[in-house]
Amino acid sequence: MNQLDHPPAGSTGPFPPPPVTSRSREIPVQREPSSPQPPRASALTQSYAAMQPRPLAEFNLYRPKPGHPDWPRLAAEAKQLADEILPTLERPRTGRHDLGRKLGSYRTVVRNYLDNRRRAKAGREDLRPLYFIWTTLRSCNFSCTYCDDHQGHKYPDLPNDGVLNTEQGIRLLEIMRTRTPSVYFAGGEPTMRQDLPTLTRAARNLNYYPIIINTNASLIHRWLKKESWKTWLADTDFIVVSLDALDLSLLNDMWIYGRSQDVLRNLLLLRELAEPMNFKLMVNTVIQPGHLQEAGAVLDFANDLGITFCPVPMNIGPTINAALKGDGEYLALADRILERKQQGYPITGSLRMNRRLLHSEPLNCRNTVKPHIDFDGRLVWPCKATVNVKPEYINVLDFKDVDTLYDYAASKVNPTKFHGPACNQCGANCNWAQNYTTDTYFNGLVHPLSMVRDAFEFLS
């Protein structure tokens, strides 16, 4: 038994099993014995919070506040976990051994770009994908207060029946790879799928690049000790961890989850593993009214530790929260993020994209560039967040490739000029980073040099 297995005084243990549930009967879901939901200020969480938190040597911009964690304690535990886990992991392919995968992806990027330029010049908007977002399942062990499936529902409240099994998931990856260079695994919580390592290995073998995982990271310290997860990090290029504050009790409330310290420990664990396992680590921060100082603390924390920061202004439905747009404190935070970007700190996306996103500027949304495929393998066409027009749900597994899929989808709803306020248009103005990514891509179709610069900045 190592020191992480010894509970602090007054606790039932440092890692008591979190509640993990799923409605799915079709895929294996990672399970641990359930325990009662801890209260907001659980004894264990309180044992990590500090009235005067101790900093790490790397902290310069970030100043820990009361309620933030005891960072040296978390860092020591993360280092111990890394020393235990790293020797057991399969190492990633690097250099010439991974060159073929990246070249295969780049060829698709160039092919799609040239094709999309021709389509754009002809006034068409059925553009081929830059990447696709796959909601691998709806189940989640969090129930975040801001959770939204783009249609006003919380993912963990939705049924999971019909979720693709492993074989179907691999077939989906094969079909989408015919014209798609990158895959973004999302949820729900994707790490609740036991077969996630099988799916990421399949994605790597199909020459997807980059392979991106969006996770709450709460379970990673457990799964990486399992034999079936030894390949997962070797096949993953980007891990995006959701982190909206650093105050532990606030996070417990915000996530409806009683073990926020696990996420922060696991973020430090992933930082320990990022270099030897050759993946890029990012934090995705939902910027919310009333919690702007905490969002700023995450920015400073990420900048100090060299973790890429991704700002996400909170939406209500498909538009930015109105309480943010006129808030002077929010505008000051937005300026700070842009200034850090100009100073060279790792902020995802281009300066232009971040400026437009943070200030909710009008965008040229080209949703087919980042198709959203639901948990059951259905493409939501042309957009999941459309308000005025009901989206079409099209089973991807019924098609042999993306071209035939897109041609059929466009015959159902023409995506050209779909973005807009009219009754036959989407009626939305989504303030999500993914939509501003499509705006950036469209700008790159008109200005090729900006596309090269943005792609290099994202992948470097």
C-alpha positions as a printed Julia matrix, in Angstrom:
460×3 Matrix{Float64}:
   0.0    0.0     0.0
   1.52   3.36   -1.01
   0.87   6.66    0.7
  -1.99   7.49   -1.68
  -3.89   4.51   -0.3
  -3.8    5.86    3.27
  -6.79   8.07    4.1
  -6.27  11.36    5.88
  -7.62  11.61    9.38
 -11.39  11.73    9.49
 -11.76  10.49    5.89
 -12.96   7.21    4.41
 -10.01   7.18    1.99
  -8.27   9.45   -0.53
  -9.94   7.95   -3.61
 -13.33   6.54   -2.52
 -15.14   5.34   -5.65
 -17.18   8.08   -7.31
 -20.69   7.25   -8.47
 -20.58   6.1   -12.11
 -23.81   5.28  -13.88
 -25.08   4.56  -17.37
 -28.38   3.72  -18.97
 -26.61   1.92  -21.78
 -27.04  -1.82  -22.2
 -25.07  -1.97  -25.45
 -21.52  -0.91  -24.57
 -19.33  -1.7   -21.58
 -19.16   1.34  -19.32
 -16.43   1.83  -16.74
 -17.96   1.17  -13.34
 -16.85   1.48   -9.76
 -18.89   0.53   -6.68
 -21.25   3.39   -6.0
 -21.07   5.58   -2.93
 -23.4    8.32   -1.66
 -22.9   11.69   -3.31
 -20.58  13.65   -1.01
 -21.89  16.95    0.33
 -20.67  20.25   -1.05
 -17.9   20.67    1.51
 -16.99  17.03    2.06
 -14.35  16.26    4.68
 -12.05  14.96    1.95
 -12.42  18.03   -0.26
 -11.92  20.27    2.75
  -8.72  18.42    3.58
  -7.3   19.55    0.21
  -8.6   23.11    0.36
  -6.53  25.63    2.28
  -7.1   29.01    3.85
  -3.58  29.94    2.78
  -2.74  27.59   -0.13
   0.92  26.89   -0.7
   2.1   27.73   -4.24
   4.24  25.73   -6.62
   7.62  27.05   -7.75
   6.21  27.54  -11.29
   3.54  29.98  -10.15
   4.19  33.55  -11.25
   0.97  34.99  -12.67
  -1.32  32.84  -10.54
  -1.83  33.65   -6.86
  -3.68  30.89   -4.93
  -6.69  32.1    -2.97
  -8.45  30.72    0.11
 -10.4   27.62   -0.91
  -7.93  26.74   -3.65
  -6.06  23.46   -3.15
  -2.86  22.75   -1.3
  -0.84  22.57   -4.51
   2.35  20.91   -3.17
   0.22  18.09   -1.77
  -1.59  17.56   -5.08
   1.65  17.85   -7.05
   3.37  15.24   -4.86
   0.46  12.84   -5.3
   0.42  13.43   -9.06
   4.17  12.76   -9.26
   3.78   9.54   -7.29
   1.01   8.39   -9.61
   3.08   9.29  -12.68
   6.07   7.32  -11.37
   3.79   4.33  -10.81
   1.89   4.53  -14.11
   4.43   5.69  -16.7
   6.61   2.53  -16.75
   3.52   0.43  -17.55
   2.33   2.48  -20.54
   2.93   1.69  -24.2
   5.08   4.45  -25.65
   3.74   6.52  -28.56
   5.06   6.29  -32.07
   7.22   9.32  -32.83
   9.39  10.61  -35.63
   9.32   8.61  -38.86
   7.24   5.9   -37.18
   4.32   8.34  -36.9
   5.09  10.35  -40.02
   2.86   8.22  -42.24
  -0.17   8.9   -40.04
   0.36  12.65  -40.09
   1.05  12.73  -43.82
  -2.14  10.76  -44.42
  -4.09  13.32  -42.42
  -2.38  16.28  -44.13
  -3.23  14.85  -47.56
  -6.91  14.82  -46.55
  -6.63  18.39  -45.24
  -5.15  19.62  -48.52
  -7.63  17.67  -50.66
 -10.56  19.05  -48.68
  -9.17  22.56  -48.72
  -8.81  22.64  -52.51
 -12.26  21.1   -52.95
 -13.79  23.51  -50.44
 -12.24  26.53  -52.17
 -13.94  25.46  -55.4
 -17.24  24.97  -53.57
 -16.97  28.34  -51.79
 -16.21  30.16  -55.06
 -19.32  28.55  -56.54
 -21.38  29.83  -53.59
 -21.81  26.38  -52.03
 -21.54  25.65  -48.31
 -21.59  21.85  -48.29
 -17.92  21.97  -47.28
 -16.01  18.79  -46.47
 -14.91  18.33  -42.84
 -11.87  19.64  -41.03
 -12.72  17.3   -38.13
 -15.79  15.63  -36.71
 -17.19  15.71  -33.19
 -18.41  12.37  -31.91
 -20.61  12.26  -28.81
 -19.47   8.74  -27.95
 -22.1    8.37  -25.2
 -24.39  10.54  -23.14
 -23.59   9.09  -19.72
 -21.55  11.25  -17.36
 -20.5   11.07  -13.73
 -20.89  14.88  -13.49
 -24.09  16.9   -13.83
 -22.66  20.34  -14.54
 -24.98  23.28  -13.94
 -24.22  24.66  -17.43
 -24.38  21.31  -19.29
 -26.19  21.61  -22.65
 -26.48  19.23  -25.6
 -27.01  22.28  -27.88
 -30.76  21.7   -27.54
 -31.31  22.67  -23.9
 -30.83  19.26  -22.24
 -28.2   17.88  -19.88
 -26.34  14.9   -21.32
 -26.55  12.71  -18.2
 -30.33  13.25  -18.09
 -30.78  11.81  -21.59
 -31.26   8.11  -22.43
 -28.23   6.25  -23.73
 -30.11   3.41  -25.43
 -28.88   2.86  -28.97
 -25.28   3.95  -28.32
 -22.87   2.41  -30.83
 -20.97  -0.68  -29.73
 -17.26  -1.12  -30.39
 -17.61  -2.69  -33.83
 -20.06  -0.02  -34.94
 -17.82   2.7   -33.53
 -14.85   1.45  -35.56
 -17.03   1.3   -38.69
 -18.08   4.91  -38.05
 -14.42   5.92  -37.84
 -13.7    4.11  -41.13
 -16.53   5.87  -42.97
 -15.72   9.34  -41.64
 -12.01   8.93  -42.4
 -12.76   8.87  -46.14
 -12.85  12.68  -46.07
 -12.12  13.66  -42.45
  -8.57  14.14  -41.11
  -9.27  14.57  -37.37
 -11.65  13.2   -34.73
 -12.83  14.83  -31.5
 -14.09  12.31  -28.92
 -16.66  13.92  -26.64
 -19.6   12.98  -24.42
 -21.11  12.81  -21.87
 -17.86  11.6   -20.43
 -15.97   9.56  -23.06
 -13.65   7.89  -20.54
 -16.68   6.04  -19.15
 -16.48   3.8   -22.23
 -14.31   0.77  -21.51
 -13.59   0.51  -25.23
 -12.22   4.06  -25.61
  -8.63   2.75  -25.94
  -9.81   0.38  -28.69
 -11.45   3.29  -30.52
  -8.4    5.56  -30.23
  -6.14   2.75  -31.48
  -8.49   2.29  -34.45
  -8.37   6.05  -35.1
  -4.59   6.02  -35.05
  -4.43   3.06  -37.44
  -6.79   4.93  -39.79
  -4.36   7.89  -39.86
  -6.51  10.39  -37.99
  -4.51  13.37  -36.79
  -4.95  14.97  -34.41
  -6.93  12.61  -32.16
  -8.58  14.75  -29.48
 -10.3   13.72  -26.24
 -12.52  16.09  -24.23
 -12.8   14.79  -20.66
 -13.58  15.87  -17.11
 -10.46  13.82  -16.16
 -11.97  12.64  -12.87
 -11.42   8.93  -13.59
  -8.08   8.95  -15.39
  -5.95   8.03  -12.36
  -7.99   4.82  -12.06
  -8.21   3.8   -15.69
  -4.52   4.3   -16.48
  -3.71   1.55  -13.99
  -5.83  -0.93  -15.97
  -4.15  -3.21  -18.5
  -6.76  -2.37  -21.14
  -5.83   1.34  -20.94
  -2.05   0.99  -21.4
  -2.27   2.07  -25.07
  -4.64   5.0   -24.67
  -2.19   7.87  -24.19
   0.06   6.48  -26.95
  -2.8    7.0   -29.4
  -3.99  10.42  -28.2
  -2.66  13.75  -29.51
  -4.68  16.28  -27.48
  -6.4   15.92  -24.13
  -8.82  18.73  -23.29
  -9.73  18.86  -19.59
 -12.79  20.84  -18.5
 -11.77  23.2   -15.68
 -13.94  26.18  -14.79
 -12.5   27.34  -11.45
  -9.87  26.44   -8.85
 -11.98  26.83   -5.69
 -12.72  23.23   -4.69
 -16.09  23.79   -3.03
 -17.26  25.94   -5.93
 -16.25  23.19   -8.36
 -18.14  20.61   -6.29
 -21.25  22.76   -6.62
 -20.73  23.64  -10.28
 -20.11  20.05  -11.39
 -22.54  18.42   -8.9
 -19.61  16.2    -7.98
 -18.0   15.84   -4.58
 -14.38  15.14   -5.55
 -13.1   18.13   -7.5
  -9.61  17.56   -6.09
  -9.37  14.42   -8.26
  -9.68  16.52  -11.42
  -6.93  18.9   -10.35
  -4.66  16.05   -9.27
  -5.27  14.28  -12.57
  -4.56  17.46  -14.5
  -1.16  17.6   -12.79
  -0.74  13.87  -13.49
  -1.41  14.44  -17.19
   1.07  17.32  -17.17
   3.69  14.89  -15.81
   2.86  12.4   -18.58
   2.45  14.85  -21.48
   6.09  15.07  -22.55
   7.06  11.37  -22.33
   3.75  10.32  -23.92
   3.9   13.07  -26.58
   0.44  14.6   -26.23
  -0.66  18.21  -25.82
  -2.63  19.18  -22.71
  -5.36  21.82  -22.73
  -7.92  23.2   -20.29
 -11.37  24.22  -21.46
 -12.85  26.93  -19.21
 -16.52  27.94  -19.3
 -16.5   31.63  -18.39
 -19.61  32.27  -16.3
 -21.21  35.36  -14.75
 -20.34  35.57  -11.07
 -17.24  33.41  -11.44
 -15.02  35.65  -13.57
 -12.22  35.85  -11.01
 -12.06  32.06  -10.92
 -11.89  31.88  -14.73
  -9.04  34.38  -14.56
  -7.3   32.23  -11.97
  -7.5   29.23  -14.32
  -6.0   31.36  -17.09
  -3.07  32.39  -14.86
  -2.62  28.84  -13.57
  -2.56  27.37  -17.08
  -0.2   30.05  -18.37
   2.25  29.41  -15.53
   2.27  25.64  -16.12
   2.45  25.83  -19.92
  -0.99  24.25  -20.36
  -2.95  25.51  -23.36
  -5.96  27.58  -22.34
  -9.26  27.47  -24.25
 -11.82  30.15  -23.25
 -15.51  29.3   -23.6
 -17.92  32.17  -22.87
 -21.04  30.64  -21.34
 -23.99  30.34  -23.67
 -27.69  30.31  -22.9
 -29.05  28.23  -25.73
 -27.19  29.16  -28.9
 -26.1   32.67  -27.88
 -23.65  34.15  -25.39
 -25.01  34.8   -21.91
 -26.26  38.4   -22.03
 -24.9   39.0   -18.53
 -21.38  38.63  -19.93
 -21.58  40.94  -22.94
 -22.02  44.15  -20.94
 -19.96  43.17  -17.89
 -16.86  45.32  -17.5
 -15.09  42.57  -15.53
 -15.73  40.11  -18.36
 -14.46  42.57  -20.96
 -11.3   43.08  -18.89
 -10.79  39.31  -18.71
 -11.3   39.04  -22.48
  -8.65  41.73  -23.01
  -6.3   39.86  -20.67
  -6.72  36.64  -22.63
  -6.02  38.44  -25.91
  -2.98  40.18  -24.44
  -1.6   36.84  -23.23
  -2.14  35.43  -26.71
  -0.14  38.29  -28.19
   2.6   37.7   -25.6
   2.98  34.11  -26.77
   1.24  32.22  -23.97
  -0.46  29.02  -25.16
  -4.05  30.03  -25.96
  -5.84  27.77  -28.41
  -6.79  29.21  -31.79
  -5.63  32.34  -33.58
  -5.74  35.87  -32.19
  -8.46  36.73  -34.7
 -10.58  33.75  -33.68
 -10.28  34.5   -29.97
 -11.12  38.17  -30.45
 -14.27  37.29  -32.37
 -15.25  34.53  -29.92
 -14.73  36.55  -26.75
 -16.62  39.56  -28.09
 -19.36  37.46  -29.74
 -18.79  39.08  -33.12
 -20.95  38.02  -36.09
 -19.52  34.93  -37.74
 -19.61  33.07  -41.03
 -20.67  29.72  -39.61
 -19.87  26.79  -41.91
 -21.17  23.93  -39.82
 -20.41  21.11  -42.27
 -16.7   21.75  -41.61
 -17.17  20.22  -38.13
 -20.06  17.74  -38.37
 -21.57  16.53  -35.1
 -22.3   12.81  -34.86
 -24.49  11.71  -32.0
 -24.07   8.78  -29.61
 -26.13   6.5   -31.87
 -24.09   7.14  -35.03
 -26.47   9.66  -36.58
 -25.15  12.8   -38.25
 -27.08  15.84  -37.0
 -27.52  17.86  -40.21
 -26.77  20.6   -40.88
 -26.49  21.69  -37.25
 -27.43  20.42  -33.81
 -28.22  23.88  -32.44
 -30.63  25.01  -35.14
 -33.67  26.82  -33.71
 -35.94  27.59  -36.67
 -35.49  24.4   -38.7
 -35.64  20.91  -37.25
 -32.34  19.13  -37.96
 -32.17  15.9   -39.91
 -30.72  12.82  -38.2
 -28.96  10.61  -40.74
 -27.43   7.22  -39.91
 -23.78   7.4   -40.96
 -23.48   3.6   -41.0
 -25.89   3.48  -43.97
 -23.26   5.11  -46.19
 -19.93   4.0   -47.62
 -18.15   7.35  -47.41
 -18.49  11.01  -46.49
 -19.19  12.16  -50.04
 -22.29  10.01  -50.43
 -23.35  10.87  -46.87
 -23.02  14.62  -47.5
 -24.69  14.47  -50.9
 -27.69  12.71  -49.36
 -27.78  15.09  -46.38
 -27.65  18.15  -48.64
 -30.62  16.78  -50.58
 -32.61  16.78  -47.32
 -31.53  20.24  -46.08
 -29.37  22.5   -48.21
 -26.68  23.95  -45.89
 -25.98  26.91  -48.2
 -27.08  30.14  -46.49
 -28.5   28.05  -43.63
 -26.87  30.27  -41.01
 -29.08  33.29  -40.4
 -32.21  34.61  -38.66
 -34.9   33.77  -41.28
 -37.56  31.11  -40.74
 -35.81  28.78  -43.2
 -32.43  29.38  -41.54
 -30.92  28.14  -38.28
 -32.07  31.19  -36.28
 -29.04  30.9   -34.0
 -25.78  32.75  -33.52
 -23.75  30.23  -31.57
 -20.94  31.56  -29.45
 -19.02  28.28  -29.2
 -15.35  28.0   -30.09
 -16.15  25.22  -32.57
 -18.34  27.61  -34.6
 -15.65  30.27  -34.63
 -13.28  27.56  -35.83
 -15.49  27.17  -38.9
 -15.48  30.96  -39.33
 -11.68  30.85  -39.21
 -11.62  28.05  -41.79
 -13.93  29.99  -44.11
 -11.68  33.03  -43.75
  -8.77  30.76  -44.71
 -10.56  29.69  -47.88
 -10.52  33.33  -48.94
  -7.1   34.13  -47.47
  -4.9   30.98  -47.77
  -1.93  32.38  -45.88
  -4.07  32.89  -42.79
  -5.08  29.22  -42.98
  -1.45  28.1   -43.01
  -0.63  30.36  -40.06
  -3.62  29.2   -38.01
  -2.96  25.5   -38.69
   0.72  25.84  -37.76
  -0.18  27.68  -34.57
  -2.7   25.02  -33.51
  -0.48  22.01  -34.21
   2.87  23.43  -33.03
